[in-house]
Amino acid sequence: DDVLRKLAAMPIDRWSYKTEPGVRHVGPTAQDFRAAFGLGVDDTSIGHIDLSGIGLRAIQALEARTRPLADELAELRAEVAEL
């Protein structure tokens, strides 16, 4: 849940590298990512492994949140079918 809170608060914007004028990217800035998670060598780049790891951890957290709801929905559907 901590990862989800940090991701929800993180700005996701369009940006360009100074060395690639006119080429647009979408995502967090390295400074925001470093401030939120404290990962990587510095605040000028985001390591692919760190970005993937945070993304995978967020998926796990979302699955943990939704699994009980899916189970409850299946139970309710079975109950409705019985009625």
Beta strands, then each sheet from edge to edge (+ up, - down):
strand 1: 13-15
strand 2: 25-27
sheet 1: 1+ 2-
end
